[in-house]
Amino acid sequence: MIGNLKPLEILLIVVVILLLFGAKKLPDMARSLGKSARILKSEAKAMKKDGSQEGQADAAAPDAQAPQSTTARTIQAAPGDVSSSRPVNEQNRTPQS
């Protein structure tokens, strides 16, 4: 569907976006979108790493349970943005139905 757009239609869409959000807000929106993507990517890597470690521990000792870590993990923000990093408390997780 996007491949069917002509250059004039793309230009019209860009103009409408500029009118809706304004030229000053677009760089901020793009920056925050990039930060969110970086955080999501790092969390996905951490989840894969945690999953592979648990998988290896389960394969090595299926009867023994892995001890839970008592240290709190911290979600790291983008470099230079230290105000938005926050600790993550995983022990109070409740499954949602």
N, C-alpha and C positions, 0 to 999 in steps of 0.2 A: 504494500500500500504506500509506503514512504517512497519507494523507488518510482512510483508513478507521478510524483510531484514535479511540476515544471519550475524553472528558476523564478518566474514571476510569483508563483504561489508560495514558494519558500520565502521570498522577500516580503510578501504580505503577512505571513505568519510572524516573521521577525519583527516587523513594524508593530503588529498587534501586541506582541509580548513586551516590546519597549514601552508602548503606551500604557499597558496594564501595570507593569512593575516599576517603570522608570529606569533611567540609565544609571542612577546612583545605587540602586538596590541589586542590580544584576551581578556585579562583581562579588558582593557580599554573599549572595545566594550561591554562586558558583564555588566560592571559597568554602562555605559551610558544607556544601555537597561533597567537595573533595575530602574534607576532614572526616565526614561521616563514612565515606567509602574506605578511607584508610583505616579507620577504627574497625569497621566491619571486616575488612580483610585480615587485620591482625587478630581479631577475635576468632575468625574462622580457622586461622592457622593454629591458634592456641587450642581450640576445641579438637582439631585433628590430632595435634600433638598429645593432648590429654587422653584422647580416645585410643591412640596407638599405644600409649604407655599402659593404660588399663587393660588393653587387649593382650599385651605381652605379659603383664602380671597375672591375668586370668589364665593364660596358657601355661605359665610356669608353675603356678600353685592354684589349682582350681578350688581346693577346699579352704584355703586361707583368704581372708578378706583383707584388702589393702587398707592400711590405716589412713584416716582422713587428716588432711593437713589443717593445722590450726592457724596458719598465717593467712591473712586476708590478701586476696589478689587485688591489684589496682589496674583499672582500665587506663592505658596510657593515651594521652591526647597527642595531637600532632606536635612535632617539634616546635618549641617556642610558645606553645599554648599550655601553660601549666595550671591555669585557673580552672580548666574543665576536667582534669583527671579526678577520679573519685574512687574510694574503696568499694569493693564488691563483697557483700556478705552472702556466701553461698550456703551457709548452714541453715538459714531460715527459708529455704526454698519450699514452696508448696506446689505440687502438680496441679495444673489447671485442667478442668474437664471440658 
